[in-house]
Amino acid sequence: MNRNSDYFADAASGTIRNLSGNVVLREPYLKIMVYPALVVGPQNIRAFEQWVMTEFNTRIRYLEEIVTGSSVWDGRRDYSTAGRNDVFFAVHSDDIVSPSGPRRLARGMRWIDDILDTERRKLQSMYPVRIFEYAQQYADKKI
């Protein structure tokens, strides 16, 4: 790994993680999915990407993992959402519409747009505010 103050590069996966904010999406990996309640860890990034390819015939690039916080619905704090590790990854544009889509959903994987629609309805999201920028990056690329 190569480190400086803002970034580190994971040579095994080719992923560059921005430690001060979101990972910058690079074509053709632009559409983001979230796999809730999963820990990959830096040593297993490449294995995770290969597993998704084998299991779902879908090319991905690991982006990051986020530990969720509590959220607020209708003025009540929901602590059940806190402390879960969610994996964010980008899907290759040619694999977005895939016959394996229902199998991905059955595993709990969701498109970030669907998750953010729900999070916008909360008074406080379980994700950091910067996560909402991922959807904007995708919209700006217009794939």
C-alpha positions in Angstrom: 0.0 0.0 0.0 1.1 3.5 -0.8 0.0 6.2 1.7 -0.2 10.0 1.9 -2.4 12.3 3.8 -5.6 11.8 1.8 -5.3 8.6 -0.2 -4.1 5.1 -0.2 -3.9 2.8 -3.2 -4.6 -0.9 -2.8 -2.5 -2.4 -5.6 -4.2 -5.8 -5.3 -7.6 -4.4 -6.4 -6.6 -1.2 -8.2 -8.8 0.7 -5.8 -7.9 4.2 -4.6 -9.6 5.1 -1.4 -10.1 8.7 -0.5 -9.7 8.9 3.3 -11.1 12.4 3.5 -14.3 11.7 1.6 -15.9 9.4 -1.0 -14.0 7.3 -3.4 -14.0 8.9 -6.9 -15.9 6.8 -9.3 -14.1 5.8 -12.5 -15.7 4.6 -15.7 -16.9 2.0 -16.4 -17.6 1.4 -12.7 -20.2 4.0 -11.9 -23.3 2.5 -10.4 -23.1 1.8 -6.6 -24.5 -1.1 -4.6 -24.4 -1.6 -0.9 -24.0 -5.0 0.8 -25.2 -4.5 4.4 -23.8 -6.4 7.4 -20.7 -7.6 5.7 -17.0 -7.2 6.6 -14.5 -7.5 3.8 -11.4 -5.8 5.2 -8.4 -4.6 3.2 -6.8 -8.1 2.9 -9.9 -9.6 1.2 -10.8 -6.9 -1.3 -9.7 -8.9 -4.3 -11.3 -12.1 -3.1 -14.6 -10.2 -2.6 -14.5 -8.8 -6.1 -13.7 -12.2 -7.5 -16.5 -13.8 -5.4 -19.1 -11.4 -6.8 -17.9 -12.1 -10.3 -18.1 -15.9 -9.8 -21.4 -15.8 -7.8 -23.3 -13.2 -9.9 -21.3 -12.8 -13.1 -20.9 -9.2 -12.2 -17.7 -7.1 -12.4 -17.3 -4.8 -9.5 -14.8 -2.5 -7.8 -14.8 -2.3 -4.0 -15.1 1.2 -2.7 -15.2 1.3 1.0 -16.8 0.0 4.2 -18.8 2.1 6.5 -19.9 1.4 10.1 -23.5 2.7 10.4 -24.7 5.0 13.1 -28.1 5.2 14.7 -30.9 6.9 12.7 -33.9 9.0 13.6 -37.4 8.2 12.4 -40.4 10.2 13.4 -38.5 11.9 16.2 -37.4 8.6 17.7 -33.8 7.4 17.7 -33.4 3.8 16.3 -30.3 2.3 17.8 -30.8 -1.0 15.9 -29.2 0.5 12.8 -26.0 1.4 14.7 -22.7 -0.5 14.5 -23.4 -2.5 11.3 -20.6 -2.7 8.7 -21.8 -2.0 5.1 -19.7 -2.6 2.0 -20.0 -0.1 -0.9 -18.9 -1.2 -4.3 -19.3 0.0 -7.9 -20.8 -2.2 -10.7 -19.5 -2.2 -14.2 -21.9 -0.4 -16.5 -22.3 -3.5 -18.8 -23.4 -5.5 -15.8 -26.0 -3.2 -14.2 -28.9 -5.0 -15.9 -28.1 -8.6 -15.3 -30.1 -11.9 -15.0 -28.4 -12.3 -11.6 -30.1 -9.2 -10.2 -32.8 -11.1 -8.2 -30.1 -13.2 -6.6 -28.1 -10.1 -5.6 -31.3 -8.7 -4.0 -31.9 -11.9 -2.2 -28.5 -11.5 -0.6 -29.5 -8.1 0.7 -27.5 -6.0 -1.9 -29.3 -2.8 -2.8 -28.6 0.0 -5.3 -27.5 3.1 -3.5 -30.3 5.1 -5.0 -32.9 2.9 -3.2 -31.0 3.2 0.1 -30.6 7.0 -0.2 -34.3 7.4 -1.0 -35.1 5.8 2.4 -32.3 7.7 4.2 -33.6 11.1 2.9 -36.9 10.4 4.7 -35.2 10.1 8.1 -34.4 13.1 10.3 -30.9 11.6 10.8 -29.3 9.1 8.4 -27.3 6.1 9.6 -24.7 7.0 7.0 -22.3 10.0 6.9 -23.7 13.0 4.9 -20.9 12.5 2.3 -22.6 9.2 1.1 -25.3 11.3 -0.6 -22.5 12.6 -2.9 -22.1 9.2 -4.5 -25.5 9.5 -6.1 -24.5 12.9 -7.5 -21.2 11.6 -8.9 -23.2 8.9 -10.8 -25.8 11.5 -12.1 -23.0 13.8 -13.2 -21.4 10.9 -15.3 -24.7 10.2 -17.0 -24.0 6.6 -18.1 
